[in-house]
Amino acid sequence: MRILDGIVSDRGSRYAAAGGPATSRAEVDALLAELRRNKRFAKATHNSWGAILDGVPVKGDDGEAGAGAIILAELQAAGRPDTLLVVTRWYGGKQLGGDRFRHVRTAARAWLEGEAAR
């Protein structure tokens, strides 16, 4: 699993992205468990995720309604099936409104661009 930290900081909230190859729901669950073994990520406010497994989109918002759909859209646009992408948010104490969706998209794109460069 590759972690890209410190992507966005806004009004105290911080965002990171992580992910790796996953071809089944069991692999998604294993990667999510691996990420949460890291204390920082376990204490995060939201670990929203998306994956396209065998052509079927699956997602988890983890309390950040709509974030999983944004992550899925970025995976589809990048043509990245069989990849789990997690966007993590540590809440900074101030509501971000619609900006939170822009930040989820930015974090997802940054991780995908880093993968393309590898």
C-alpha positions in Angstrom: 0.0 0.0 0.0 1.3 3.4 -1.0 0.5 6.4 1.2 0.6 10.0 0.1 0.4 12.3 3.1 -0.1 16.0 3.5 -2.0 16.6 0.2 -4.4 19.2 1.4 -4.8 21.3 4.5 -7.8 23.6 4.9 -9.2 25.2 8.1 -7.4 22.6 10.2 -8.6 19.6 8.3 -5.9 17.5 6.7 -6.1 15.0 3.8 -4.1 12.0 2.7 -4.6 9.3 0.2 -3.5 5.6 0.2 -4.2 2.6 -1.9 -3.0 -0.4 -3.7 -4.0 -3.3 -5.9 -7.2 -5.2 -5.0 -9.2 -7.6 -7.1 -11.7 -8.8 -4.5 -13.7 -7.5 -1.5 -11.5 -9.6 0.8 -8.4 -7.8 -0.6 -10.1 -4.4 -0.1 -10.9 -5.4 3.5 -7.3 -6.5 4.1 -5.9 -3.3 2.7 -8.3 -1.2 4.8 -7.3 -3.2 7.9 -3.6 -2.7 7.1 -4.1 1.1 6.8 -6.0 1.2 10.1 -3.2 -0.6 11.9 -1.3 2.7 11.5 -2.5 4.7 14.6 -2.7 7.9 12.7 -5.1 6.5 10.1 -7.1 4.6 12.8 -7.7 7.9 14.6 -8.8 9.7 11.4 -12.2 11.1 11.2 -12.9 9.6 7.8 -11.3 6.9 5.7 -13.5 7.0 2.6 -12.7 4.6 -0.2 -13.6 3.3 -3.6 -12.6 0.4 -5.9 -13.7 -1.2 -9.1 -13.6 -4.9 -8.7 -14.2 -7.1 -11.8 -16.0 -4.1 -13.3 -18.3 -3.5 -10.3 -17.8 -0.3 -8.4 -17.8 -0.6 -4.6 -17.3 2.2 -2.1 -17.4 3.3 1.5 -18.0 6.8 2.7 -17.1 6.3 6.4 -19.3 9.1 7.4 -18.2 11.6 4.7 -21.4 11.3 2.6 -20.6 11.3 -1.2 -16.8 10.9 -0.8 -16.8 7.3 -2.1 -18.7 8.3 -5.2 -16.1 11.0 -6.0 -13.3 8.5 -5.5 -15.0 6.0 -7.8 -15.4 8.7 -10.5 -11.7 9.4 -10.3 -10.8 5.7 -10.5 -13.1 5.4 -13.6 -11.7 8.5 -15.2 -8.1 7.2 -14.7 -9.0 3.7 -16.0 -7.9 2.1 -12.8 -9.8 -1.1 -12.2 -8.7 -3.5 -9.5 -7.3 -0.7 -7.4 -8.4 0.4 -3.9 -8.1 4.2 -3.3 -8.7 5.6 0.2 -8.9 9.3 1.0 -8.4 10.1 4.7 -9.6 13.2 6.5 -8.6 14.4 9.9 -11.3 16.9 10.9 -9.9 20.3 11.9 -12.9 21.7 13.9 -14.4 23.8 11.2 -17.1 22.8 8.6 -15.8 22.9 5.1 -19.1 22.7 3.3 -18.7 21.8 -0.4 -15.0 22.4 -0.3 -14.6 18.9 1.3 -15.6 17.3 -2.0 -13.0 19.4 -3.9 -10.4 18.2 -1.4 -11.4 14.5 -1.8 -11.0 14.9 -5.5 -7.7 16.6 -5.2 -6.3 13.9 -2.9 -7.6 11.1 -5.1 -6.1 12.7 -8.2 -2.7 13.3 -6.5 -2.5 9.6 -5.5 -3.5 8.5 -9.0 -1.0 10.8 -10.7 1.7 9.5 -8.4 0.8 5.9 -9.4 0.9 6.8 -13.1 4.4 8.2 -12.6 5.7 5.0 -11.0 
